[in-house]
C-alpha cells in the first residue's frame, strides 16, 4: 500500500467510502477491522480503482463468506 500520490478529491472520496463501510460492516455484524478495510481500499486504489462501488466491493471481498462460515 503506497498511501501517497493521491489528490485531495481522491482522498475525500476514499474517506467517504471508508466512512460508509465502517457503518455497513457494524450494521451487518461482520468481523472486519478498520485497518483491514483501509488496507483493502488502498490496495484497490493503488491498482487504479476509483469507483466508490468497486472500492466497496474490494473492502468487503470475502467478509460475507467468513461470516457464513462462522455462523
C-alpha positions, 0 to 999 in steps of 0.5 A: 500500500503506497498511501501517497500520490493521491489528490485531495478529491481522491482522498475525500472520496476514499474517506467517504467510502471508508466512512460508509463501510465502517457503518455497513460492516457494524450494521451487518455484524461482520468481523472486519477491522478498520485497518483491514478495510483501509488496507483493502481500499488502498490496495484497490486504489493503488491498482487504479480503482476509483469507483466508490462501488468497486472500492466497496466491493474490494473492502468487503471481498470475502467478509460475507463468506467468513461470516457464513462460515462462522455462523 
